[in-house]
Amino acid sequence: MTAGIPLSAPDITEAEIAAVVAVLRTPHLSLGPELAAFESELAASHGVEHAIAVSSGTAGLHLSLLTLGIGAGHEVIVPSFAFVAVAGAVLQVGARPVFAEIDPHTLNLDPAAVEQAITPRTRAILAVHTFGVPAPMDALRTIAQRHHLALVEDACEAIGARYCNQQAGSLGDLAILGFYPNKQITTGEGGAVLTRNPAYAARLRRLRNQGRNPGSEWLDHAEPGYNYRLSELACALGRVQLQRLDQILEQRRAVALRYHALLADIPELELPPLALPHREISWFVYVVRLPQSVDRDSVQAELAGHGIATGRYFPPIHLQPALQQYGHTAPLPLTESLARRTLALPFFNRIQPHQQERVAAVLRTALAQHRAIPA
Ligand SMILES: Cc1ncc(COP(=O)(O)O)c(C=O)c1O
């Protein structure tokens, strides 16, 4: 029987294993030298002054909104074509996510739609670099300045991407990275918040560590906080992964190019853009758009039957049952129609050419078989 092909897979070498084992031979399993080194390496590689490592991307989003003073009665503009944590973090601080439409080409927030969604209650724009494609930060920055709003970058899917030759993660008032195992680099679970603002950095450090000020006694708490710390083991793993980032991004780009070559001649199948003006893509996932005439879920089931895992990236957040009690029901026709057609194919550093060829062949047959019968 042929082995299955996963949707994603972490890329762990002996160097990562050695780094984690080395930590286990020390007495420092939390709040030690690996954390300090990981944070300064993250800050330096993004050209910002401060990086605060946290236990997940979601924790980073939560702390970023708290640090900006966002809470009850406030609104934050977010895309609905995104991972649920984008809206979940807004709800977590008691504010309201307001969903805006996306640009159908880049799948990023559409600046014109963002501006239309602004109300007197809006406090921030949460720009997601969807699938590693940088959001239009210039236009969003102009809008944010015009309306006195904070601009937060969700760069969880985009480490290493560049916009106008600047690192994703260095362009907002605060930026969040994510290190879940499906990401370009991983710490198992983990994330980080990047900022140039020293006051934000101090608050983030306090909030992630039970409200303790750095250097204060363990049982002294300046404000209510959280345990969103990242362990020394995770930081050691992250440091080696970060050192390998350029090589990893190169491998992922090669995987994307190979998919393009294999899929380019399938009629009506839309492939993700390989290049975009002013942007360098950090390939997170490879998401194709199926023809309108094809039932995406049947194609996904067909691929699963051949042991090929795929993902529905992303079901719109505003349609999720989790959001219904909050009454966010404004339709987003573009988001909804795109989300019915998108399918993420298996995509990871070490995917083999023969595995990609199998994905392409099965997808080709499935598309031919699952054309919807006209009503
Ligand atoms: C855009 C985006 N934001 C936030 C998150 C949440 O990160 P985590 O799973 O580390 O909490 C993810 C994770 O998949 C993401 O893709």
The ligand as a Gaussian input file, in Angstrom:
#p B3LYP/6-31G(d) Opt

LIG

0 1
 C       -3.065000      33.915000      10.801000
 C       -2.958000      33.148000      12.082000
 N       -3.131000      33.793000      13.251000
 C       -3.048000      33.167000      14.423000
 C       -2.790000      31.819000      14.509000
 C       -2.767000      31.147000      15.834000
 O       -1.532000      30.605000      16.154000
 P       -1.436000      29.409000      17.223000
 O       -2.025000      28.203000      16.600000
 O        0.035000      29.315000      17.475000
 O       -2.176000      29.852000      18.439000
 C       -2.588000      31.100000      13.329000
 C       -2.295000      29.667000      13.415000
 O       -2.536000      28.835000      12.680000
 C       -2.697000      31.775000      12.080000
 O       -2.551000      31.122000      10.920000

